[in-house]
Amino acid sequence: MTTTDTGEPQSRTTRRVPEFFIVGNPKSGTTALYEMLIKHPQIFMPELGSKFFALEQARKPDTLEEYLALFEPAKPGQRVGEMSRGYLRSPTAPSGIAEVSPDAQIIAVLREPASFLRSLHLELLQDHFETEKDLAKLIARDEQLGSRQDVGETGFPTTLGFSKERVSYLDQVRRFHAQFGRERVLVLIYDDFRSDNEGTVREVLRFLDVDDTFQVEANDVNPTVLIRSPRVHGLLRSLSLGDGPVAQSIKTGVKATTGQRLRRRALSQLRRRAVYAEPPPVDPELMAQIRRRSRDEVVALSEYLDRDLVTLWGYDRL
């Protein structure tokens, strides 16, 4: 990182620095929250969730200058932020964010561990990062591997990562509190967001000190699904990513008539109709096993946040 004569990082004086960060796991409402917030005229967030500060995960861009360039399109007066699904579980992200943006505000979204792991498993199958369709076998395999997980270019682990890294919410929240203080960290519960999209978003807008009377629309992004046809899904995914000659030729034609966001939405709608099916029924015994093993964590988190998650998530009925 280059510096000025005063020793300050040069990029801090020449580029906009993100003022807030949405952190959370996949399948926990972060994408839906992002899609709702970017419609607010006083907020700017780039489309790319960079994972820049999660040093143990794959990350792009590679330099601070490249990272801060993502926020250049922000208009004067807009609050600048980022949404990343890699920062909550990252042990390096809180301190890295604090170094670049010491006054940042953090919005964390937490989902009940068992339902989160089930949805994450289906997403890893959906995106071809996992082949084991039996969640119980996958958890057993991950426990044998421990925390040793290879991470690909997308930032997804090659294993589910049931253990401490994924669902140790108490440690994750504490890391952000240690860097930014409780008053600058807003902890949201996924259940609240699902039941009251609008109310939760208005809470976020007040936290960010922007106009909370702006009309927001309910959003359900990235629902849990099962892949009906892996072959067709793979083709559509290559179209979305631009992989291969067929994808490139089709995308060239599509780009002539649609913008990036509209193109992505059209592919998503086609994918849902042609590829996705309803997920299989929940295995109640497996879910109960996961919850029994997560109960101590949930009890401790409830006490720390002064919020009865034990009852909300049904851990009192185990």
TORKOL-4160 file (C-alpha; in steps of 0.2 Angstrom, whole numbers, padded with zeros to 4 digits, m for minus):
318
<pt num="1" X="0000" Y="0000" Z="0000"/>
<pt num="2" X="0007" Y="0017" Z="m0005"/>
<pt num="3" X="0007" Y="0031" Z="0008"/>
<pt num="4" X="0008" Y="0050" Z="0008"/>
<pt num="5" X="0021" Y="0060" Z="0017"/>
<pt num="6" X="0011" Y="0060" Z="0033"/>
<pt num="7" X="0011" Y="0041" Z="0033"/>
<pt num="8" X="m0007" Y="0040" Z="0029"/>
<pt num="9" X="m0012" Y="0027" Z="0016"/>
<pt num="10" X="m0013" Y="0036" Z="0000"/>
<pt num="11" X="m0029" Y="0027" Z="m0006"/>
<pt num="12" X="m0039" Y="0034" Z="0009"/>
<pt num="13" X="m0036" Y="0052" Z="0003"/>
<pt num="14" X="m0040" Y="0049" Z="m0015"/>
<pt num="15" X="m0054" Y="0036" Z="m0015"/>
<pt num="16" X="m0071" Y="0034" Z="m0006"/>
<pt num="17" X="m0070" Y="0021" Z="0008"/>
<pt num="18" X="m0085" Y="0010" Z="0012"/>
<pt num="19" X="m0094" Y="0016" Z="0027"/>
<pt num="20" X="m0104" Y="0001" Z="0031"/>
<pt num="21" X="m0104" Y="m0018" Z="0028"/>
<pt num="22" X="m0117" Y="m0031" Z="0027"/>
<pt num="23" X="m0110" Y="m0047" Z="0034"/>
<pt num="24" X="m0118" Y="m0064" Z="0035"/>
<pt num="25" X="m0118" Y="m0082" Z="0029"/>
<pt num="26" X="m0125" Y="m0088" Z="0012"/>
<pt num="27" X="m0144" Y="m0092" Z="0013"/>
<pt num="28" X="m0146" Y="m0080" Z="0028"/>
<pt num="29" X="m0155" Y="m0065" Z="0019"/>
<pt num="30" X="m0140" Y="m0055" Z="0015"/>
<pt num="31" X="m0143" Y="m0055" Z="m0004"/>
<pt num="32" X="m0161" Y="m0050" Z="m0001"/>
<pt num="33" X="m0156" Y="m0036" Z="0011"/>
<pt num="34" X="m0144" Y="m0030" Z="m0002"/>
<pt num="35" X="m0156" Y="m0030" Z="m0016"/>
<pt num="36" X="m0168" Y="m0019" Z="m0006"/>
<pt num="37" X="m0155" Y="m0007" Z="0000"/>
<pt num="38" X="m0148" Y="m0003" Z="m0017"/>
<pt num="39" X="m0164" Y="0004" Z="m0022"/>
<pt num="40" X="m0162" Y="0018" Z="m0010"/>
<pt num="41" X="m0156" Y="0034" Z="m0018"/>
<pt num="42" X="m0145" Y="0038" Z="m0003"/>
<pt num="43" X="m0136" Y="0021" Z="m0003"/>
<pt num="44" X="m0123" Y="0014" Z="m0015"/>
<pt num="45" X="m0116" Y="m0003" Z="m0015"/>
<pt num="46" X="m0106" Y="m0012" Z="m0029"/>
<pt num="47" X="m0113" Y="m0028" Z="m0037"/>
<pt num="48" X="m0098" Y="m0038" Z="m0033"/>
<pt num="49" X="m0096" Y="m0045" Z="m0015"/>
<pt num="50" X="m0077" Y="m0045" Z="m0015"/>
<pt num="51" X="m0072" Y="m0055" Z="0000"/>
<pt num="52" X="m0057" Y="m0043" Z="0000"/>
<pt num="53" X="m0055" Y="m0043" Z="0019"/>
<pt num="54" X="m0057" Y="m0061" Z="0021"/>
<pt num="55" X="m0039" Y="m0065" Z="0019"/>
<pt num="56" X="m0041" Y="m0084" Z="0021"/>
<pt num="57" X="m0053" Y="m0085" Z="0007"/>
<pt num="58" X="m0051" Y="m0082" Z="m0011"/>
<pt num="59" X="m0053" Y="m0063" Z="m0015"/>
<pt num="60" X="m0054" Y="m0052" Z="m0029"/>
<pt num="61" X="m0049" Y="m0038" Z="m0032"/>
<pt num="62" X="m0031" Y="m0041" Z="m0026"/>
<pt num="63" X="m0026" Y="m0023" Z="m0021"/>
<pt num="64" X="m0033" Y="m0010" Z="m0010"/>
<pt num="65" X="m0034" Y="0002" Z="m0025"/>
<pt num="66" X="m0043" Y="m0010" Z="m0035"/>
<pt num="67" X="m0055" Y="m0014" Z="m0021"/>
<pt num="68" X="m0059" Y="0005" Z="m0018"/>
<pt num="69" X="m0062" Y="0007" Z="m0036"/>
<pt num="70" X="m0078" Y="m0003" Z="m0034"/>
<pt num="71" X="m0085" Y="0012" Z="m0025"/>
<pt num="72" X="m0080" Y="0026" Z="m0038"/>
<pt num="73" X="m0098" Y="0026" Z="m0046"/>
<pt num="74" X="m0105" Y="0032" Z="m0029"/>
<pt num="75" X="m0113" Y="0049" Z="m0030"/>
<pt num="76" X="m0109" Y="0064" Z="m0018"/>
<pt num="77" X="m0120" Y="0062" Z="m0003"/>
<pt num="78" X="m0123" Y="0043" Z="m0004"/>
<pt num="79" X="m0118" Y="0031" Z="0010"/>
<pt num="80" X="m0106" Y="0019" Z="0003"/>
<pt num="81" X="m0106" Y="0001" Z="0008"/>
<pt num="82" X="m0103" Y="m0017" Z="0003"/>
<pt num="83" X="m0111" Y="m0034" Z="0006"/>
<pt num="84" X="m0100" Y="m0049" Z="0007"/>
<pt num="85" X="m0105" Y="m0067" Z="0012"/>
<pt num="86" X="m0088" Y="m0071" Z="0018"/>
<pt num="87" X="m0084" Y="m0058" Z="0031"/>
<pt num="88" X="m0095" Y="m0065" Z="0046"/>
<pt num="89" X="m0085" Y="m0081" Z="0048"/>
<pt num="90" X="m0068" Y="m0073" Z="0043"/>
<pt num="91" X="m0057" Y="m0071" Z="0058"/>
<pt num="92" X="m0047" Y="m0058" Z="0048"/>
<pt num="93" X="m0061" Y="m0047" Z="0041"/>
<pt num="94" X="m0065" Y="m0037" Z="0056"/>
<pt num="95" X="m0048" Y="m0030" Z="0059"/>
<pt num="96" X="m0045" Y="m0028" Z="0040"/>
<pt num="97" X="m0061" Y="m0018" Z="0039"/>
<pt num="98" X="m0056" Y="m0008" Z="0054"/>
<pt num="99" X="m0039" Y="m0003" Z="0047"/>
<pt num="100" X="m0046" Y="0004" Z="0031"/>
<pt num="101" X="m0063" Y="0011" Z="0038"/>
<pt num="102" X="m0061" Y="0012" Z="0057"/>
<pt num="103" X="m0078" Y="0021" Z="0059"/>
<pt num="104" X="m0088" Y="0008" Z="0049"/>
<pt num="105" X="m0105" Y="0002" Z="0053"/>
<pt num="106" X="m0108" Y="m0017" Z="0053"/>
<pt num="107" X="m0124" Y="m0026" Z="0049"/>
<pt num="108" X="m0124" Y="m0044" Z="0053"/>
<pt num="109" X="m0137" Y="m0057" Z="0049"/>
<pt num="110" X="m0139" Y="m0073" Z="0059"/>
<pt num="111" X="m0149" Y="m0088" Z="0054"/>
<pt num="112" X="m0154" Y="m0103" Z="0065"/>
<pt num="113" X="m0139" Y="m0116" Z="0063"/>
<pt num="114" X="m0149" Y="m0131" Z="0057"/>
<pt num="115" X="m0159" Y="m0123" Z="0044"/>
<pt num="116" X="m0144" Y="m0113" Z="0038"/>
<pt num="117" X="m0134" Y="m0128" Z="0036"/>
<pt num="118" X="m0147" Y="m0137" Z="0026"/>
<pt num="119" X="m0150" Y="m0123" Z="0015"/>
<pt num="120" X="m0131" Y="m0120" Z="0012"/>
<pt num="121" X="m0129" Y="m0139" Z="0008"/>
<pt num="122" X="m0143" Y="m0137" Z="m0006"/>
<pt num="123" X="m0134" Y="m0121" Z="m0012"/>
<pt num="124" X="m0117" Y="m0130" Z="m0013"/>
<pt num="125" X="m0126" Y="m0144" Z="m0023"/>
<pt num="126" X="m0134" Y="m0131" Z="m0034"/>
<pt num="127" X="m0118" Y="m0122" Z="m0038"/>
<pt num="128" X="m0108" Y="m0139" Z="m0041"/>
<pt num="129" X="m0096" Y="m0136" Z="m0026"/>
<pt num="130" X="m0103" Y="m0151" Z="m0018"/>
<pt num="131" X="m0108" Y="m0169" Z="m0024"/>
<pt num="132" X="m0113" Y="m0177" Z="m0008"/>
<pt num="133" X="m0132" Y="m0177" Z="m0007"/>
<pt num="134" X="m0134" Y="m0184" Z="0010"/>
<pt num="135" X="m0132" Y="m0170" Z="0023"/>
<pt num="136" X="m0129" Y="m0182" Z="0037"/>
<pt num="137" X="m0114" Y="m0190" Z="0028"/>
<pt num="138" X="m0108" Y="m0173" Z="0023"/>
<pt num="139" X="m0107" Y="m0167" Z="0041"/>
<pt num="140" X="m0099" Y="m0183" Z="0046"/>
<pt num="141" X="m0086" Y="m0181" Z="0033"/>
<pt num="142" X="m0083" Y="m0163" Z="0038"/>
<pt num="143" X="m0080" Y="m0168" Z="0056"/>
<pt num="144" X="m0067" Y="m0180" Z="0051"/>
<pt num="145" X="m0058" Y="m0166" Z="0041"/>
<pt num="146" X="m0060" Y="m0153" Z="0054"/>
<pt num="147" X="m0057" Y="m0135" Z="0049"/>
<pt num="148" X="m0045" Y="m0140" Z="0035"/>
<pt num="149" X="m0055" Y="m0134" Z="0020"/>
<pt num="150" X="m0050" Y="m0130" Z="0003"/>
<pt num="151" X="m0058" Y="m0114" Z="m0004"/>
<pt num="152" X="m0060" Y="m0111" Z="m0023"/>
<pt num="153" X="m0060" Y="m0095" Z="m0033"/>
<pt num="154" X="m0078" Y="m0092" Z="m0028"/>
<pt num="155" X="m0074" Y="m0092" Z="m0010"/>
<pt num="156" X="m0085" Y="m0107" Z="m0007"/>
<pt num="157" X="m0077" Y="m0121" Z="0003"/>
<pt num="158" X="m0076" Y="m0138" Z="m0004"/>
<pt num="159" X="m0084" Y="m0145" Z="0011"/>
<pt num="160" X="m0099" Y="m0139" Z="0021"/>
<pt num="161" X="m0089" Y="m0134" Z="0036"/>
<pt num="162" X="m0102" Y="m0138" Z="0050"/>
<pt num="163" X="m0090" Y="m0136" Z="0064"/>
<pt num="164" X="m0085" Y="m0120" Z="0073"/>
<pt num="165" X="m0081" Y="m0109" Z="0058"/>
<pt num="166" X="m0098" Y="m0109" Z="0051"/>
<pt num="167" X="m0110" Y="m0108" Z="0066"/>
<pt num="168" X="m0100" Y="m0100" Z="0080"/>
<pt num="169" X="m0110" Y="m0085" Z="0079"/>
<pt num="170" X="m0105" Y="m0079" Z="0097"/>
<pt num="171" X="m0087" Y="m0078" Z="0092"/>
<pt num="172" X="m0091" Y="m0070" Z="0075"/>
<pt num="173" X="m0101" Y="m0056" Z="0083"/>
<pt num="174" X="m0088" Y="m0053" Z="0097"/>
<pt num="175" X="m0075" Y="m0051" Z="0084"/>
<pt num="176" X="m0084" Y="m0036" Z="0076"/>
<pt num="177" X="m0089" Y="m0029" Z="0093"/>
<pt num="178" X="m0071" Y="m0029" Z="0098"/>
<pt num="179" X="m0066" Y="m0019" Z="0083"/>
<pt num="180" X="m0081" Y="m0007" Z="0082"/>
<pt num="181" X="m0091" Y="m0007" Z="0098"/>
<pt num="182" X="m0108" Y="m0013" Z="0101"/>
<pt num="183" X="m0116" Y="0003" Z="0095"/>
<pt num="184" X="m0109" Y="0002" Z="0078"/>
<pt num="185" X="m0114" Y="m0016" Z="0075"/>
<pt num="186" X="m0132" Y="m0020" Z="0071"/>
<pt num="187" X="m0136" Y="m0039" Z="0073"/>
<pt num="188" X="m0152" Y="m0044" Z="0063"/>
<pt num="189" X="m0160" Y="m0061" Z="0065"/>
<pt num="190" X="m0165" Y="m0070" Z="0049"/>
<pt num="191" X="m0183" Y="m0074" Z="0056"/>
<pt num="192" X="m0187" Y="m0056" Z="0059"/>
<pt num="193" X="m0181" Y="m0051" Z="0041"/>
<pt num="194" X="m0192" Y="m0066" Z="0034"/>
<pt num="195" X="m0207" Y="m0061" Z="0043"/>
<pt num="196" X="m0206" Y="m0042" Z="0041"/>
<pt num="197" X="m0195" Y="m0037" Z="0026"/>
<pt num="198" X="m0200" Y="m0019" Z="0027"/>
<pt num="199" X="m0199" Y="m0017" Z="0045"/>
<pt num="200" X="m0181" Y="m0024" Z="0046"/>
<pt num="201" X="m0175" Y="m0013" Z="0031"/>
<pt num="202" X="m0182" Y="0002" Z="0040"/>
<pt num="203" X="m0172" Y="m0002" Z="0055"/>
<pt num="204" X="m0157" Y="m0004" Z="0044"/>
<pt num="205" X="m0160" Y="0013" Z="0036"/>
<pt num="206" X="m0162" Y="0021" Z="0053"/>
<pt num="207" X="m0146" Y="0013" Z="0059"/>
<pt num="208" X="m0137" Y="0020" Z="0043"/>
<pt num="209" X="m0145" Y="0037" Z="0046"/>
<pt num="210" X="m0153" Y="0039" Z="0029"/>
<pt num="211" X="m0172" Y="0042" Z="0025"/>
<pt num="212" X="m0182" Y="0028" Z="0032"/>
<pt num="213" X="m0198" Y="0034" Z="0024"/>
<pt num="214" X="m0192" Y="0028" Z="0007"/>
<pt num="215" X="m0204" Y="0015" Z="0000"/>
<pt num="216" X="m0196" Y="m0002" Z="0001"/>
<pt num="217" X="m0202" Y="m0018" Z="m0008"/>
<pt num="218" X="m0202" Y="m0035" Z="0000"/>
<pt num="219" X="m0189" Y="m0046" Z="m0008"/>
<pt num="220" X="m0185" Y="m0065" Z="m0008"/>
<pt num="221" X="m0169" Y="m0068" Z="m0016"/>
<pt num="222" X="m0159" Y="m0084" Z="m0018"/>
<pt num="223" X="m0172" Y="m0096" Z="m0011"/>
<pt num="224" X="m0168" Y="m0114" Z="m0006"/>
<pt num="225" X="m0170" Y="m0126" Z="m0021"/>
<pt num="226" X="m0166" Y="m0143" Z="m0027"/>
<pt num="227" X="m0157" Y="m0145" Z="m0044"/>
<pt num="228" X="m0169" Y="m0154" Z="m0056"/>
<pt num="229" X="m0157" Y="m0156" Z="m0071"/>
<pt num="230" X="m0138" Y="m0153" Z="m0067"/>
<pt num="231" X="m0134" Y="m0153" Z="m0085"/>
<pt num="232" X="m0146" Y="m0139" Z="m0090"/>
<pt num="233" X="m0141" Y="m0130" Z="m0074"/>
<pt num="234" X="m0123" Y="m0131" Z="m0079"/>
<pt num="235" X="m0127" Y="m0124" Z="m0096"/>
<pt num="236" X="m0137" Y="m0109" Z="m0088"/>
<pt num="237" X="m0123" Y="m0106" Z="m0075"/>
<pt num="238" X="m0110" Y="m0105" Z="m0089"/>
<pt num="239" X="m0121" Y="m0093" Z="m0098"/>
<pt num="240" X="m0122" Y="m0082" Z="m0083"/>
<pt num="241" X="m0103" Y="m0083" Z="m0080"/>
<pt num="242" X="m0099" Y="m0081" Z="m0098"/>
<pt num="243" X="m0089" Y="m0097" Z="m0099"/>
<pt num="244" X="m0086" Y="m0106" Z="m0115"/>
<pt num="245" X="m0089" Y="m0101" Z="m0134"/>
<pt num="246" X="m0108" Y="m0104" Z="m0133"/>
<pt num="247" X="m0110" Y="m0094" Z="m0118"/>
<pt num="248" X="m0100" Y="m0080" Z="m0125"/>
<pt num="249" X="m0109" Y="m0079" Z="m0141"/>
<pt num="250" X="m0126" Y="m0079" Z="m0133"/>
<pt num="251" X="m0121" Y="m0066" Z="m0120"/>
<pt num="252" X="m0114" Y="m0055" Z="m0134"/>
<pt num="253" X="m0132" Y="m0055" Z="m0142"/>
<pt num="254" X="m0140" Y="m0053" Z="m0125"/>
<pt num="255" X="m0129" Y="m0038" Z="m0120"/>
<pt num="256" X="m0135" Y="m0028" Z="m0135"/>
<pt num="257" X="m0152" Y="m0027" Z="m0128"/>
<pt num="258" X="m0151" Y="m0029" Z="m0109"/>
<pt num="259" X="m0141" Y="m0022" Z="m0095"/>
<pt num="260" X="m0131" Y="m0033" Z="m0083"/>
<pt num="261" X="m0144" Y="m0033" Z="m0069"/>
<pt num="262" X="m0159" Y="m0037" Z="m0081"/>
<pt num="263" X="m0149" Y="m0050" Z="m0090"/>
<pt num="264" X="m0145" Y="m0059" Z="m0073"/>
<pt num="265" X="m0163" Y="m0058" Z="m0068"/>
<pt num="266" X="m0169" Y="m0065" Z="m0085"/>
<pt num="267" X="m0157" Y="m0080" Z="m0083"/>
<pt num="268" X="m0162" Y="m0082" Z="m0065"/>
<pt num="269" X="m0181" Y="m0084" Z="m0070"/>
<pt num="270" X="m0176" Y="m0096" Z="m0084"/>
<pt num="271" X="m0166" Y="m0106" Z="m0072"/>
<pt num="272" X="m0181" Y="m0107" Z="m0059"/>
<pt num="273" X="m0193" Y="m0113" Z="m0073"/>
<pt num="274" X="m0181" Y="m0126" Z="m0081"/>
<pt num="275" X="m0170" Y="m0132" Z="m0068"/>
<pt num="276" X="m0175" Y="m0129" Z="m0050"/>
<pt num="277" X="m0188" Y="m0140" Z="m0041"/>
<pt num="278" X="m0194" Y="m0139" Z="m0023"/>
<pt num="279" X="m0181" Y="m0145" Z="m0010"/>
<pt num="280" X="m0184" Y="m0162" Z="m0002"/>
<pt num="281" X="m0193" Y="m0163" Z="0014"/>
<pt num="282" X="m0183" Y="m0159" Z="0030"/>
<pt num="283" X="m0177" Y="m0174" Z="0040"/>
<pt num="284" X="m0183" Y="m0170" Z="0057"/>
<pt num="285" X="m0171" Y="m0181" Z="0066"/>
<pt num="286" X="m0156" Y="m0175" Z="0057"/>
<pt num="287" X="m0162" Y="m0157" Z="0061"/>
<pt num="288" X="m0164" Y="m0161" Z="0079"/>
<pt num="289" X="m0147" Y="m0169" Z="0080"/>
<pt num="290" X="m0139" Y="m0153" Z="0073"/>
<pt num="291" X="m0149" Y="m0142" Z="0085"/>
<pt num="292" X="m0144" Y="m0153" Z="0100"/>
<pt num="293" X="m0126" Y="m0150" Z="0096"/>
<pt num="294" X="m0129" Y="m0132" Z="0093"/>
<pt num="295" X="m0139" Y="m0129" Z="0109"/>
<pt num="296" X="m0125" Y="m0122" Z="0120"/>
<pt num="297" X="m0120" Y="m0110" Z="0106"/>
<pt num="298" X="m0138" Y="m0104" Z="0105"/>
<pt num="299" X="m0140" Y="m0102" Z="0123"/>
<pt num="300" X="m0124" Y="m0092" Z="0125"/>
<pt num="301" X="m0128" Y="m0081" Z="0110"/>
<pt num="302" X="m0145" Y="m0078" Z="0118"/>
<pt num="303" X="m0138" Y="m0072" Z="0134"/>
<pt num="304" X="m0125" Y="m0061" Z="0125"/>
<pt num="305" X="m0137" Y="m0052" Z="0113"/>
<pt num="306" X="m0151" Y="m0052" Z="0127"/>
<pt num="307" X="m0163" Y="m0060" Z="0114"/>
<pt num="308" X="m0172" Y="m0076" Z="0117"/>
<pt num="309" X="m0166" Y="m0086" Z="0102"/>
<pt num="310" X="m0168" Y="m0102" Z="0112"/>
<pt num="311" X="m0187" Y="m0101" Z="0111"/>
<pt num="312" X="m0188" Y="m0092" Z="0094"/>
<pt num="313" X="m0178" Y="m0106" Z="0086"/>
<pt num="314" X="m0186" Y="m0120" Z="0095"/>
<pt num="315" X="m0171" Y="m0126" Z="0106"/>
<pt num="316" X="m0182" Y="m0126" Z="0121"/>
<pt num="317" X="m0192" Y="m0141" Z="0114"/>
<pt num="318" X="m0177" Y="m0152" Z="0111"/>
